[in-house]
Amino acid sequence: MSTEFAALGLCTPLLSTIESLGFKQPTEVQKQAVPPLLEGKDVLAGAQTGTGKTAAFGLPILQHLLQSPSKRNPQSNDVTALVLVPTRELAQQVFDNISLYAQQTEVKVVTAYGGTSMNVQVRNLHQGCDILIATPGRLLDHLFCKNIRLAKTQYLVLDEADRMLDMGFMPDIQRILKQCNPQRQTMFFSATFDKRIKAIAYKMLNEPVEVQVTPSNSTADTVEQIVYPVDKKRKAELLAYLIGSRNWQQVLVFTKTKQGSDALAKELKLDGIKAASINGDKSQGARQKALDDFKAGRIRALIATDVAARGLDIQQLEQVVNFDMPYKAEDYVHRIGRTGRAGQQGFAASLMSRDEEYLLEAIERLLDAKLPQEWLQGFEPSLIEDIEPDKSPRRRGRNADKRKIKAKLKIHAGRGKKN
């Protein structure tokens, strides 16, 4: 039995479960977060994805429930512990993990998110719910229908809190907080923090213990990062080349739009590469099938949007590709956090067209580091790339400069012909 986990103050039943799951030693976020959580303190934790955050809050909640059976309400619609997450995939992942940790206990774990049957969730809730993992929208549906109550909730977790706020869930979260027990323990977990998010967190927390495992908005040292400049119209061709020439059997690819993810999956199939897309327009069943096929190796490339990919937990994923550079620099951290998890090696490639250079600059400012760039032979970007004008104010100046350069090139070309 791990003496390091025992030193955190975890009880014997949980230590036995941890040993059976093959956990050797706690991660840094677990070392720092578990002791104060066991003491009942609020925690504000910043750590990269893949560092064991679910166990960091899941194990203390389970221990509180095991040591105080009176807090459980197995036959009522009162929820003792609530875990809020931004996406369906993350809800399922957290549910799977906490269910594993609770397997040797009588604690009942339930999940509720959109895209699946309300009736099935209602049945599960009415059978008793100690820990509920839910997305904000579906949780509000159940609260409206009086399927659950939060007045006696003892523990509240906001997981990937920055993403929930970025996705516009703040009004929903405020409505949920109004129905929660004010005398609760609150845990705020996130991969990235900015001043705005920290200010919101401190309004929800009571004298929290701050846990910052890695520098804020940083990437894992185990992930090799590179940027490939390429013309926009040749991105799909370059991606197919990388997958084929380097024999990538499993690569997660990020696009900025739902339509773009579907189109790229179709294009890769034409190149003989088995691919599937996962985005918000697809049913939960279709999203789950694509994810299962990817994990099982039946497809080589999973094309995803940021919203759909948040929460994907794919063991030993070695390659991530940014087909489109993210609009929000923080999303870059989340994207490449899908690889290089739990100390393993990972590779993150970004395909950057000329009109995305300003997005790379924002990422490098966030990381306070320059990302290496490499021109691949045969895919070198042209001097002036044909791009669709971006009408946003921040890009007007750049587009005007490009038009001037093109005009000058035409003049010089004309002079050459006369000579």
PyMOL commands that set and color helices and strands:
alter all, ss='L'
color gray80, all
select helices_A, chain A and resi 3-7+12-20+28-38+53-67+69-71+88-101+118-126+136-144+161-166+170-179+195-204+232-245+258-270+284-295+306-309+329-336+341-343+354-367+393-418
alter helices_A, ss='H'
color red, helices_A
select strands_A, chain A and resi 43-46+81-84+109-112+131-134+155-159+185-190+209-212+223-229+251-254+275-278+301-304+319-322+346-352
alter strands_A, ss='S'
color yellow, strands_A
deselect
rebuild
show_as cartoon
